Amino acid sequence: MIYVDDEVYFGKEVFNTGQRIFKKRLVYRHSSETDMTLNFESDEVIVVDHLIPSSPAYDGKREYYIPDLSYDAFKLKKGLWNYIEDYNARLDKKTKDKYFEMELPNQEKVY
């Protein structure tokens, strides 16, 4: 994070990770056997995979954490990115998206 206030500053605490704990940056450690996604849903929402230990025995050992197919998010409000647990990242059916109800052309069977 870079911000300017008469001078240039690096590392402003803008991530509210919950219970008013603010961080300059977030580092996600996880198993090298899996991938973790982080997406900008919009200019105001960052969606990340929710990570859990692959086994209860690995609780606290981040190198064994894997995505559990649910999501968390950070939503921008008044210059701070606020943590949202269990974020619903599914597309709203009311949203008009050009791919949501896209008609596919008829295709001939090839077998």
Secondary structure, DSSP 8 states (H G I E B T S, - for coil): -EEESSSEEE----EE-STT-EES-------TTS---EEEEETTEEEEEEEEESSGGGTT-GGGEEEEEEEEEEEEETTEEEEEEEE--S--TTS--TTTT----------
